Every structure is written in C-alpha cells, then in structure tokens.
Amino acid sequence: MTIPPDDWSFPFEGPLHEVFPSLHEAQSAWLSQIDSLPAPDRKTHELIRLVCTVVLRNHEGIVRHAGLAREVGATWEEVLGSIMLTTPGFGMLCAVEAMPHARRGFDAAPVPEDND
C-alpha cells in the first residue's frame, strides 16, 4: 500500500514516511481498519475520538474530530456536550481550552446533506 503525500492527514506523516515508510504504511492500514468498525455508528465514533483528543489536549485533533463529527451529522450542541462530559474526570480547563478549537473545526466542516 503506497500512500501519496497529498493524502496525509497529519503533519507528522511526512517525516515519519521519510524515515520509516513501511511503519507509516502499516500504521495507516491499522487506522483505516479502526475507521471501518461497524459499531458504534460513525457520529458516535467521531464524538468519542473528539473526547479523547480533548482529554489529551490535542488541539489539532480537536479541530479534526469536531469537523468530522459535523460531516457525519453531529450538531454543535452534541459536540459541546461531548466536550463537557470530560469535566468530571479531567476538570474544566481542558474542556474550556477545547471549545474554540472545536468551534473552528466544526465551522470549517461541510454541512451534511439532508437525506429526508
């Protein structure tokens, strides 16, 4: 599996691929299998990954997963509510820090088409 540089989603991929191309390709294959899990549904999947990035204080990840959550139908209220669920275990600071990054990702994402 060869991954063209234009398809890299993360800034670390170029340097990783340059030094360890086989490791990078194996990691990408593994991540694509996680993305294809049949459950939970895609919206829940993205909200869970968003919460994980909030806890890790990974601002780029927060932007990415808030946007992906919107693309698969999450509302801003669902994104914000998911972020706030981190507060009992991890405190208010990481949630408050996450909000502007989540808003940026959410607002930049395409609005899903209404299938009704």
Secondary structure as UniProt FT lines:
FT   HELIX           5..7
FT   TURN            11..12
FT   HELIX           13..19
FT   HELIX           21..35
FT   HELIX           42..56
FT   HELIX           59..71
FT   TURN            72..73
FT   HELIX           76..84
FT   TURN            85..86
FT   HELIX           87..90
FT   HELIX           92..108
//
